[in-house]
Every structure is written in structure tokens, then in C-alpha cells.
Amino acid sequence: MAVAAALTRLQAEAKCPICLDDLRDPVTTECGHNFCCFCIQQSWADPYKGFPCPLCPTSILSWIHFLKHRSLISVLAMTQNLLLSVK
């Protein structure tokens, strides 16, 4: 059961801090935080407020500077499959 517990902890780390769900179409900001692409864009609905990171005081230049996190997408899928096979 140690494997299941480790996978559960890993899955908890892979949650979007905005929607609190599994990261979907994850992007990484310049400050290194991960969010669902949709969530971070929605959190910046008012361009006059600028583009602050929801988790730290970093001001992000724009959503154009997001990095698609392809390896994180793969890790999330593998984690989900492992978690399902252990249960």
C-alpha cells in the first residue's frame, strides 16, 4: 500500500491551485507555478489589473510567455493510470 499512498500524494501535488482539480492542459508561469491553461487565463479576465501570479507576487508579462508542460502532461497521465491499476 506504500505505492498507492505515494501515488495519492503525487496526484495531490498535480492539482491546479485555482480550480483544485487535476491539471488540464497545464502551463508553467515564468515564476515556476503550474496551472490549467484555462484557469490562469480566466483569473486574468481584467487586463487592467495586470497579470499577477495567483500564488506569489511575481508579475507575469503575458499569457504568451506560458510554457506548455508536455512532460507534466505525460507524468499526470501515467500517475492516473497507475493509481487506477493499484485500486
Protein Blocks (a to p, Z undefined) as FASTA:
>chain_A
ZZmmmmmmmmmmmpcfklopacehiacdfkopacdfklmmmmmmplknopadfkbccdcf
blklpccdfklmmmmmmmmmmmmmmZZ
